[in-house]
Amino acid sequence: MRFGSVIAGACVAALAWGVSVAPAHAANLDANCDDNEVCLYKNSSFQATAGIHDRTSDDNDYDGNSFLNCSINCGLNDEVSSIRNTRNVQMFFYQHRNGGGAKLHVAAEGSRANLAQDPLGADTWNDRISSHCWLDTTRPVWCR
């Protein structure tokens, strides 16, 4: 019982000094690119002020999703220009929903600062991504 009182007292003291305690896990859609997330940016070079979408899960269809910190054309589907993967697991990004079409590989804890420099046939990957998944043991069936 005394140990619990000591912990509670330490927490109160920390708060009184203005110290905050960070959560132990990443938070989806909080406009911060935290550990164990994929962060999708509307503009190249990871410019979060123009639009960011951060999440901790696979997504088989970007329709209905949108960027935070965005004011124009904020829908996520076919609007991504840079990617940051902060999880230690490699990822695939797909041209179409449900893992359809061409796929783009992003390394574990890797990134792509400018998708306009990643070729996709005669075009580039800029504004062409519609779904993604991590290549771990829990990956969904559509993730190939």
Number of C-alpha atoms within 10 A of each C-alpha: 5 7 8 9 10 11 11 12 12 12 14 13 12 13 12 10 8 9 11 10 9 7 7 7 11 17 17 17 17 13 18 17 23 19 17 19 24 27 26 27 27 30 22 19 16 22 15 21 14 17 25 28 27 25 20 20 14 19 20 20 18 19 14 8 13 19 25 22 15 16 10 9 11 18 18 25 21 18 23 26 24 24 26 22 26 20 18 15 16 17 23 19 27 23 21 20 19 20 24 16 12 15 19 15 16 18 17 16 17 18 20 20 18 19 22 17 13 14 12 16 8 5 11 14 25 21 18 21 26 24 25 27 24 26 17 11 6 9 13 16 8 12 20 12
